[in-house]
């Protein structure tokens, strides 16, 4: 945008806006240029251009199948990508976190740009105040002192933030994906084990509020099988990767990438079994929409593939909710391939956006 537009949007005096632009240019985060416009009276306002390489963050996704890492710049481009595959559920949490910390340290050592944050996506509920991984059900963790372990195993002087994977996925969708423009965004992602979920409320006056959900443990059949959480008939038991593998007549431990491929063109017999999966998804969607009142629902991961097979049916399902009868609720499929990595980068960049002078000064 132009500097005059930025001044108006920020509600600043021209002198204050000019000083802010000068500071950001000095920090290497911004540059300006004045476009040449022949025949235009007066001097046009300079254009503000983000310097993508002015700062980077490290994004990390911890999941059942290992650790995925990336270096992401201010333009939200993935500059480097690495992964380590191992069964995190089979290892002691300290060993898993040690391996993850080693991978982060190695990646940090290869970065030439100013690294201003580390964002870590985790598969469950993490308490920011106590630093405790309270319930990472996909990898079998409960009440693990993750913050303390990370402090010992990752002694890098770079700000770290740890957050729920689905919340980060929703954040990425809100900023750059299918959630742009939503006011109340409900995000559901189908994983090999479990269903991730989050609600993000975006208010231009009150700011953004993020809510980690456990929609996968919404009970859709109280007579159903026992879940790892202790209840019976949870939604994820009927719609996650394990359920989809059964419907496709594949082993429950089938790799996620193979499940994605198999869902592109299922056989007629598999399609009939997938109808039953969608039955349970419909029950969950109506309950969630009536309870949370979103204006947009995004299905991601394996649920996005399922929505691709049943687009009209699922859109019509949303219309059955009382909320949708009052105010429109739209259904969208995620088109992002790296939503958790990019969501972790959004959160990791937030300290820089709040205090660029203080953070880049500390990193130099």
GIPERA-V463190 format. One record per backbone hydrogen bond with DSSP energy under -1.0 kcal/mol. NH is the residue of the N-H (numbers start at 1). CO is the residue of the C=O. E is the energy in kcal/mol with one decimal. If there is no record, write none. Layout:
BEGIN
nh:NH co:CO e:E
nh:NH co:CO e:E
END
This chain:
BEGIN
nh:3 co:46 e:-2.7
nh:6 co:2 e:-2.4
nh:7 co:3 e:-2.4
nh:8 co:4 e:-1.9
nh:9 co:5 e:-2.7
nh:10 co:6 e:-2.4
nh:12 co:7 e:-1.8
nh:17 co:13 e:-2.5
nh:18 co:14 e:-2.4
nh:19 co:15 e:-2.0
nh:20 co:16 e:-2.2
nh:21 co:17 e:-2.3
nh:22 co:18 e:-2.2
nh:23 co:19 e:-2.4
nh:24 co:20 e:-2.4
nh:25 co:21 e:-2.3
nh:26 co:22 e:-2.4
nh:27 co:23 e:-1.9
nh:28 co:25 e:-1.2
nh:29 co:24 e:-2.5
nh:30 co:24 e:-1.1
nh:31 co:49 e:-2.3
nh:33 co:47 e:-1.6
nh:40 co:37 e:-1.8
nh:47 co:33 e:-3.3
nh:48 co:1 e:-2.9
nh:49 co:31 e:-3.0
nh:51 co:29 e:-2.2
nh:52 co:50 e:-1.0
nh:54 co:51 e:-2.3
nh:56 co:114 e:-2.7
nh:57 co:72 e:-2.3
nh:58 co:117 e:-2.3
nh:59 co:70 e:-2.9
nh:60 co:119 e:-2.6
nh:61 co:68 e:-3.0
nh:62 co:121 e:-2.9
nh:63 co:66 e:-2.5
nh:66 co:63 e:-1.2
nh:67 co:84 e:-2.6
nh:68 co:61 e:-2.2
nh:69 co:82 e:-3.4
nh:70 co:59 e:-2.2
nh:71 co:80 e:-1.9
nh:72 co:57 e:-2.5
nh:73 co:77 e:-2.1
nh:74 co:52 e:-2.2
nh:76 co:73 e:-2.1
nh:79 co:71 e:-3.1
nh:82 co:69 e:-2.5
nh:84 co:67 e:-2.7
nh:88 co:64 e:-1.6
nh:88 co:86 e:-1.2
nh:90 co:87 e:-1.1
nh:96 co:92 e:-2.4
nh:97 co:93 e:-2.8
nh:98 co:94 e:-1.9
nh:99 co:95 e:-2.3
nh:100 co:96 e:-2.3
nh:101 co:97 e:-2.5
nh:102 co:98 e:-2.2
nh:103 co:99 e:-2.0
nh:104 co:100 e:-2.2
nh:105 co:101 e:-2.6
nh:106 co:102 e:-2.3
nh:107 co:103 e:-2.0
nh:108 co:104 e:-2.8
nh:109 co:105 e:-1.8
nh:110 co:107 e:-1.4
nh:111 co:108 e:-1.3
nh:116 co:56 e:-2.6
nh:118 co:159 e:-2.2
nh:119 co:58 e:-2.7
nh:120 co:161 e:-2.9
nh:121 co:60 e:-3.5
nh:122 co:163 e:-2.4
nh:124 co:122 e:-1.6
nh:125 co:135 e:-1.7
nh:127 co:132 e:-2.7
nh:131 co:127 e:-2.3
nh:133 co:144 e:-3.4
nh:134 co:125 e:-1.5
nh:134 co:132 e:-1.2
nh:135 co:125 e:-1.4
nh:136 co:141 e:-2.6
nh:139 co:136 e:-1.3
nh:141 co:136 e:-2.1
nh:144 co:133 e:-2.1
nh:146 co:144 e:-2.8
nh:147 co:131 e:-3.2
nh:149 co:145 e:-2.1
nh:150 co:146 e:-2.8
nh:151 co:147 e:-2.0
nh:152 co:148 e:-1.5
nh:153 co:149 e:-2.6
nh:154 co:150 e:-2.5
nh:158 co:156 e:-1.5
nh:161 co:118 e:-2.5
nh:163 co:120 e:-2.6
nh:165 co:122 e:-2.8
nh:168 co:164 e:-1.9
nh:169 co:165 e:-2.3
nh:170 co:166 e:-2.6
nh:171 co:167 e:-2.0
nh:172 co:168 e:-2.2
nh:173 co:169 e:-2.1
nh:174 co:170 e:-2.4
nh:175 co:171 e:-1.9
nh:176 co:172 e:-2.7
nh:177 co:173 e:-1.3
nh:179 co:173 e:-1.5
nh:180 co:177 e:-1.4
nh:182 co:179 e:-2.2
nh:185 co:200 e:-2.9
nh:186 co:296 e:-2.7
nh:187 co:198 e:-2.9
nh:188 co:298 e:-2.6
nh:189 co:196 e:-2.6
nh:190 co:300 e:-2.1
nh:191 co:194 e:-2.3
nh:196 co:189 e:-2.3
nh:198 co:187 e:-1.8
nh:199 co:211 e:-2.5
nh:200 co:185 e:-2.2
nh:201 co:209 e:-2.6
nh:202 co:183 e:-2.6
nh:203 co:207 e:-1.5
nh:207 co:203 e:-2.3
nh:209 co:201 e:-2.4
nh:211 co:199 e:-2.4
nh:213 co:197 e:-1.7
nh:217 co:214 e:-1.9
nh:218 co:215 e:-1.9
nh:220 co:233 e:-2.7
nh:221 co:233 e:-1.2
nh:224 co:221 e:-2.5
nh:227 co:231 e:-3.5
nh:230 co:227 e:-1.7
nh:233 co:225 e:-2.6
nh:235 co:218 e:-2.2
nh:236 co:216 e:-2.7
nh:237 co:234 e:-1.3
nh:238 co:235 e:-1.8
nh:240 co:236 e:-1.9
nh:241 co:191 e:-3.0
nh:244 co:240 e:-2.5
nh:245 co:241 e:-2.4
nh:246 co:242 e:-2.0
nh:247 co:243 e:-2.2
nh:248 co:244 e:-2.0
nh:249 co:246 e:-1.3
nh:250 co:245 e:-3.3
nh:254 co:251 e:-1.8
nh:259 co:255 e:-1.8
nh:260 co:256 e:-2.3
nh:261 co:257 e:-1.7
nh:262 co:258 e:-2.5
nh:263 co:259 e:-1.9
nh:264 co:261 e:-1.2
nh:271 co:267 e:-2.6
nh:272 co:268 e:-1.7
nh:273 co:269 e:-1.5
nh:274 co:270 e:-2.5
nh:275 co:271 e:-1.3
nh:277 co:273 e:-1.0
nh:278 co:274 e:-2.4
nh:279 co:275 e:-1.7
nh:280 co:276 e:-1.4
nh:281 co:277 e:-1.9
nh:282 co:278 e:-2.6
nh:283 co:279 e:-1.6
nh:284 co:280 e:-2.1
nh:285 co:281 e:-2.7
nh:286 co:282 e:-2.4
nh:287 co:283 e:-1.9
nh:288 co:284 e:-2.5
nh:289 co:285 e:-2.7
nh:290 co:286 e:-2.3
nh:291 co:287 e:-1.7
nh:292 co:288 e:-2.9
nh:293 co:289 e:-2.1
nh:295 co:184 e:-2.1
nh:296 co:184 e:-1.6
nh:297 co:330 e:-2.9
nh:298 co:186 e:-2.8
nh:299 co:332 e:-2.4
nh:300 co:188 e:-2.9
nh:302 co:190 e:-2.3
nh:303 co:300 e:-1.4
nh:305 co:301 e:-1.2
nh:306 co:302 e:-1.9
nh:307 co:303 e:-2.4
nh:308 co:304 e:-1.6
nh:310 co:306 e:-1.2
nh:314 co:310 e:-2.1
nh:315 co:311 e:-1.9
nh:316 co:312 e:-2.5
nh:317 co:313 e:-1.7
nh:318 co:314 e:-1.7
nh:320 co:317 e:-1.8
nh:321 co:318 e:-1.6
nh:325 co:321 e:-1.2
nh:326 co:323 e:-1.0
nh:327 co:323 e:-2.8
nh:330 co:295 e:-2.0
nh:332 co:297 e:-2.8
nh:334 co:299 e:-2.6
nh:342 co:338 e:-2.7
nh:343 co:339 e:-2.4
nh:344 co:340 e:-2.3
nh:345 co:341 e:-1.6
nh:346 co:342 e:-2.0
nh:347 co:343 e:-1.9
nh:348 co:344 e:-2.2
nh:349 co:345 e:-2.0
nh:353 co:349 e:-2.0
nh:354 co:350 e:-2.0
nh:355 co:351 e:-2.2
nh:359 co:355 e:-2.4
nh:360 co:356 e:-2.4
nh:361 co:357 e:-1.8
nh:362 co:358 e:-1.5
nh:363 co:359 e:-1.7
nh:364 co:360 e:-1.1
END
